[in-house]
Amino acid sequence: MDISVESLETPALTKAQLAELLFEQIGLNKRESKDMIDAFFNLVSDSLVEGDDVKISGFGNFQIRTKAPRPGRNPRTGEAIPIQSRRVVTFHASHKLKEQIQDEGRTPVLL
């Protein structure tokens, strides 16, 4: 079943809008829709916190990367300050998603 997001009012797709789409187009009640969206994002974030990559077929990969410490500077004062190592999340779009974005004649992205 395809879910159309053509009726969205804002350019950003929010969790509340995803839950509303599940309610309208699949028939889940509003509570179940919200719980399903929250469970999905909790699962993704928990996996990333544990250091596991998240791969969503046809969409892309979320990966944790550790950035090394490096020298930096305060742009206002020019003072040198050390930047500590940290973990960051990176996203790499799948080839399918990249193709959909490049095809201007295609219908809007369907979830």
N, C-alpha and C positions, 0 to 999 in steps of 0.2 A: 504494500500500500504506500503510495506517495503522499507526502505531506507538503502542501504548497505554503510558501511564506510570502505570497504576493501581497497580502493585505496588511503587512506590517506598516505602522505609522512612522517609526523611527529607523534610521539607518543601522542601528545596532540591534542585534537579536539578544534579548535578555532571557534569564531563566524563567521569569514570570510569563513571557511570551511563549517560550517552549512549552510550559505547562498548559497554557491556554490552547495551544495548537493540539496537544495530546487530548485535551478535553473535547475540543470541537470536532476534530477529524478522526479520532480513533474511538471516542466514546467512553474513555475513562472518566471517573468523576474527578472533580477538581482536587480533592485531597490526594487521591491516588496519583494524579498527574504530577502534583507538586512533589510528593514523596519519591516518585520515580526519577524525576530530574535531580532532586537533591541527592539521592542514592548514587546516581551515575557520577555526578561531579565529586562526591565524597570518595568514591572508589578511585577515580582518576587522581585526585589530589593525594590520597593516602598512598597510592602506589608510587607516585613521584617523590613523596617525602621519604619513603623507604629506599629510594634510589633505583627503583625499577622503571624501565622505559614503558610508555603506553603507546601501543600501536593500534590505530583504528583503520581498518581496511577501507580503502577508497577515499580516505580523508587525509591521514597523515600520522606522523610520529611525534610524540612529546618525549624529550630526553632531558636528563639531568646532566649538567656539565659543571665541573669544578674549575673556577677561574683562579689562577695563581695570584699571589700577592704582587703588587707592582707599585712603583712610585707614582704619585699624582701631585697635583698642586691645587691650591685654592684659587679659583679664577679671579676673585675679587682682590686678594692681597698678593698673589703670586707665590705665597709660602708653600714650600714643599711639604706634603703630607703623605704618609704611607696608606695605601689602600689594601685592606686585608683580603685574604682569600675568601671566596664565597661560592655558594652553589647557585646556579641559575637554570631556569627551564628554557629549552629551545624547542621550536616547532619547525618541522620540515613537512611541507605539503606533499601529498602523494601525487603521482603523475596524473591520475584521474582528476583530482581537484585542480591541478594546474591547467589541464586541458579544458575543463569546464570554465575556468576563469578567462582563458584566452579566447574561447568561442563566444563572440559577441552575439551571434544570431541564436544562441541557445535560450531556452526558457530559463527562468530563475532557478537557482539551486534548489533541489528537492531533497528533503531530509528523509 
